[in-house]
Amino acid sequence: MIECIFCQLNKENFLYETDELIVVKDIKPKARTHYLIIPKKHIESVDKLEDKDVKLMGELFIMAKRIAEKENIVGYKLIVNVGRVGGQIIDHIHMHLLAN
């Protein structure tokens, strides 16, 4: 069993969900709007991606675009941290969407 906080998230916390992704609010927001876009598939980090994950990673960006459209967010940042030195805290790949 994988001991991963993202793999154990409760559906009641999901803002959006697809077959492949979930979106939740960051519990320590760094901006007025701060969401985490998380693949349901457990992948530790960008450096653990495989060729078969290309479509899934594209879906992360499409989900960010959809969220921005639904919430009328005009400008935003997308951040993916890689490894502890790169600022990654949770060992499950995810993208931050931040907007003020």
KOLDODREN-656059 format. One record per residue (C-alpha): residue number from 1; residue in three letters; z, y, x. Coordinates in nm, 3 decimals, padded with zeros to 5 digits, always signed. Layout:
[atom NUM ALA [Z Y X]]
...
***
This chain:
[atom 1 MET [+00.000 +00.000 +00.000]]
[atom 2 ILE [-00.096 +00.343 +00.129]]
[atom 3 GLU [+00.195 +00.585 +00.152]]
[atom 4 CYS [+00.006 +00.901 +00.058]]
[atom 5 ILE [+00.128 +01.183 -00.163]]
[atom 6 PHE [-00.227 +01.259 -00.282]]
[atom 7 CYS [-00.291 +00.896 -00.377]]
[atom 8 GLN [+00.024 +00.905 -00.590]]
[atom 9 LEU [-00.038 +01.230 -00.780]]
[atom 10 ASN [+00.032 +01.217 -01.152]]
[atom 11 LYS [-00.257 +01.290 -01.390]]
[atom 12 GLU [-00.046 +01.551 -01.569]]
[atom 13 ASN [-00.086 +01.771 -01.258]]
[atom 14 PHE [-00.468 +01.752 -01.254]]
[atom 15 LEU [-00.653 +02.072 -01.343]]
[atom 16 TYR [-00.991 +01.900 -01.321]]
[atom 17 GLU [-01.096 +01.540 -01.269]]
[atom 18 THR [-01.419 +01.348 -01.217]]
[atom 19 ASP [-01.475 +00.982 -01.131]]
[atom 20 GLU [-01.455 +01.077 -00.762]]
[atom 21 LEU [-01.233 +01.386 -00.737]]
[atom 22 ILE [-00.919 +01.554 -00.861]]
[atom 23 VAL [-00.819 +01.920 -00.844]]
[atom 24 VAL [-00.459 +02.042 -00.837]]
[atom 25 LYS [-00.281 +02.369 -00.765]]
[atom 26 ASP [-00.139 +02.393 -00.414]]
[atom 27 ILE [+00.242 +02.378 -00.433]]
[atom 28 LYS [+00.267 +02.640 -00.155]]
[atom 29 PRO [-00.019 +02.878 -00.242]]
[atom 30 LYS [-00.158 +03.107 +00.027]]
[atom 31 ALA [-00.354 +03.318 -00.226]]
[atom 32 ARG [-00.337 +03.410 -00.595]]
[atom 33 THR [-00.570 +03.118 -00.665]]
[atom 34 HIS [-00.518 +02.817 -00.436]]
[atom 35 TYR [-00.650 +02.479 -00.543]]
[atom 36 LEU [-00.683 +02.152 -00.359]]
[atom 37 ILE [-00.997 +01.948 -00.421]]
[atom 38 ILE [-00.913 +01.588 -00.332]]
[atom 39 PRO [-01.130 +01.275 -00.326]]
[atom 40 LYS [-00.973 +00.981 -00.510]]
[atom 41 LYS [-01.093 +00.762 -00.223]]
[atom 42 HIS [-00.836 +00.769 +00.055]]
[atom 43 ILE [-00.996 +00.901 +00.375]]
[atom 44 GLU [-00.749 +01.029 +00.632]]
[atom 45 SER [-00.953 +01.319 +00.770]]
[atom 46 VAL [-01.300 +01.451 +00.850]]
[atom 47 ASP [-01.293 +01.259 +01.177]]
[atom 48 LYS [-01.259 +00.935 +00.977]]
[atom 49 LEU [-01.569 +00.996 +00.759]]
[atom 50 GLU [-01.846 +00.738 +00.757]]
[atom 51 ASP [-02.214 +00.774 +00.671]]
[atom 52 LYS [-02.145 +00.624 +00.327]]
[atom 53 ASP [-01.919 +00.923 +00.247]]
[atom 54 VAL [-02.199 +01.183 +00.254]]
[atom 55 LYS [-02.239 +01.200 -00.125]]
[atom 56 LEU [-01.864 +01.226 -00.179]]
[atom 57 MET [-01.835 +01.517 +00.064]]
[atom 58 GLY [-02.120 +01.695 -00.114]]
[atom 59 GLU [-01.930 +01.651 -00.439]]
[atom 60 LEU [-01.635 +01.842 -00.289]]
[atom 61 PHE [-01.855 +02.150 -00.249]]
[atom 62 ILE [-02.014 +02.112 -00.593]]
[atom 63 MET [-01.667 +02.089 -00.748]]
[atom 64 ALA [-01.565 +02.412 -00.569]]
[atom 65 LYS [-01.872 +02.584 -00.715]]
[atom 66 ARG [-01.793 +02.453 -01.065]]
[atom 67 ILE [-01.432 +02.569 -01.048]]
[atom 68 ALA [-01.541 +02.915 -00.936]]
[atom 69 GLU [-01.789 +02.934 -01.223]]
[atom 70 LYS [-01.539 +02.812 -01.485]]
[atom 71 GLU [-01.271 +03.054 -01.369]]
[atom 72 ASN [-01.504 +03.349 -01.301]]
[atom 73 ILE [-01.412 +03.358 -00.933]]
[atom 74 VAL [-01.669 +03.571 -00.750]]
[atom 75 GLY [-01.560 +03.542 -00.386]]
[atom 76 TYR [-01.353 +03.264 -00.234]]
[atom 77 LYS [-01.279 +03.067 +00.082]]
[atom 78 LEU [-01.320 +02.694 +00.130]]
[atom 79 ILE [-01.108 +02.542 +00.405]]
[atom 80 VAL [-01.090 +02.188 +00.541]]
[atom 81 ASN [-00.829 +02.135 +00.812]]
[atom 82 VAL [-00.882 +01.848 +01.056]]
[atom 83 GLY [-00.591 +01.685 +01.240]]
[atom 84 ARG [-00.246 +01.826 +01.308]]
[atom 85 VAL [-00.374 +02.071 +01.570]]
[atom 86 GLY [-00.628 +02.193 +01.313]]
[atom 87 GLY [-00.359 +02.253 +01.051]]
[atom 88 GLN [-00.391 +01.932 +00.846]]
[atom 89 ILE [-00.053 +01.834 +00.702]]
[atom 90 ILE [-00.144 +01.552 +00.459]]
[atom 91 ASP [-00.341 +01.256 +00.598]]
[atom 92 HIS [-00.591 +01.253 +00.311]]
[atom 93 ILE [-00.906 +01.462 +00.332]]
[atom 94 HIS [-00.905 +01.761 +00.097]]
[atom 95 MET [-01.056 +02.105 +00.059]]
[atom 96 HIS [-00.865 +02.425 -00.014]]
[atom 97 LEU [-01.023 +02.677 -00.252]]
[atom 98 LEU [-00.858 +03.018 -00.211]]
[atom 99 ALA [-00.927 +03.343 -00.396]]
[atom 100 ASN [-00.739 +03.667 -00.454]]
***
